[in-house]
């Protein structure tokens, strides 16, 4: 009787091992694929803001396009921040640019649009003769940095990792 057990042991062990491997492969094949959260936010922005399109993603940055902005990007998980919005336009800013930045900031950071419009327009309008070409401010737990050159103006809105 011990000979029969010895003969069956390798066969039953192999069959149970192969069944376990097949079950494991089936579990991994059925697992859903998760997209990058930054790309999900970019798709939501594109769906809710007219004229906004998602270009491509590279190194945790998703590049976007809109007629009111020269450059527009959404960054995720940097060294000091969890999410960042960067927008650049001409030095003479149009109301469409203020609306774009305010709307995008409201959607990304889940704040009321009125508050984000107030904060971003304050930052962009403070640049000038008295305060200079680089303004940093904090509004509603958001860090805003506005800069301008002779031809362009830009804003960076970010929220720190610990907030």
C-alpha positions, 0 to 999 in steps of 0.5 A, a space after each residue: 500500500 505504501 508503494 501505491 501512495 508513493 506513486 500517486 503522491 507526485 501525480 496528485 501533487 502535480 495536478 493540484 499544483 497545476 490547478 493552483 497555477 491556472 487559478 492564479 493566472 485566471 485571477 490576474 487576467 480578470 483583474 481590472 487595469 487602473 489608469 493613472 489618476 492624473 490622466 483621469 483628472 485630465 479627461 474630466 477636465 476635457 469633458 467639462 471645459 469647452 475647447 480643452 483637449 488632452 495631448 499626451 502624458 510624459 513623466 507624471 505630466 499631462 499636457 493639455 491644449 486650449 485656445 485661451 492658453 499658450 501652454 497648459 499642463 497638469 502635473 501629479 506627484 512631484 517632490 513637494 506637491 501632489 497636484 499642479 496646474 500650469 498655464 501660460 498666455 500672452 502678457 495681456 491676459 484675456 477674460 477667457 484665460 481667467 475663466 479657463 484657469 479658474 474652472 480648471 483649478 476648481 475641478 482639479 482641487 474640488 473647490 467652488 469656482 467662485 473661490 478659485 476665480 478670486 484666487 487666480 485672478 488676484 495672483 495674476 493681477 498683482 503682478 506689476 510695478 509695485 509687486 514685481 514680475 513674480 508673485 507668490 501667494 496662498 489662497 484656500 490651501 493652494 499655493 499660487 505663483 504668478 510670473 511674467 516676462 516681456 511677452 508672456 504671463 504664467 500661473 502655477 497652482 499647486 497643493 502640497 503633499 501634506 494637505 
